[in-house]
């Protein structure tokens, strides 16, 4: 009895990864199935079982309300890719910061003030890449959940991105390493493809249709 | 019904995942509760597919929102809710379409493997 109670507590904890509405409706039911399939004397939640529960819970939380058309789903995937590239930039900057500082200290003909300026530029770049990760993810969520305003938010974000890239190209040799430019161009291309996808005719129709009525339960 | 028919046609563009196919098959000849579906899926697949509860309930939730299955009835057993699921007419149709597609593929494969038609039993 004691074992069942501790196993049940464990399962309840893992079930927290499901949306509250789902837990209220089906929590007891799924708990019943979990306890029925448990081994005799099992006290702890199995690894594979909890992996399946966590995956299921996350999938349910991320599930898009009304299934959007292929173009919008593609756009959401691209935006997650955009976030990933930006995240890679943050990691790269953080990982190479030490080497850059060492090189700056040794650089001949560089005043302390200039060195300081470059270092703070790097910090700005890192913070802005971090913010960009958040913006990509937030807009991906909003666009996938049929928030029309997010499409225009993304347009503004795209314009800003374009401007940044143009400035980078203009000062190319002076301020930017080729790797940074390549990363910037990759992000810009992803943003361009996303722009195309969210403004296709199919996507326009999806954002303009009236909200879907709540699902009727299958007639008995 | 018309809207769900349209939806079924749209859904039919993609091949169904095996787990989904087996869950619908488990419900084809009558309603089942969660644990019953797990046991049926294992039986139908000859013990090869053993669904986990997390996977099952994510699939059931999606199938319900796609209106391929519905809740048949609810019982309380040992103080716990037990919900029975069944196929909707749309679900039965979708399963039939998928079964026919798999059958046609399997037949094509078997036919090509034995052109004489007598080798495969």
Interface residues (C-beta under 8 A of the other chain):
Chain A: X22 X26 X28 X29 X30 X31 X32 X33 X34 X36 X37 X48 X49 X51 X52 X53 X54 X55 X56 X57 X59 X60 X63 X215 X217 X218 X219 X220
Chain B: X34 X35 X38 X52 X53 X54 X55 X56 X57 X58 X61 X62 X64 X65 X67 X69 X70 X71 X72 X77 X78 X80 X81 X82 X83 X88
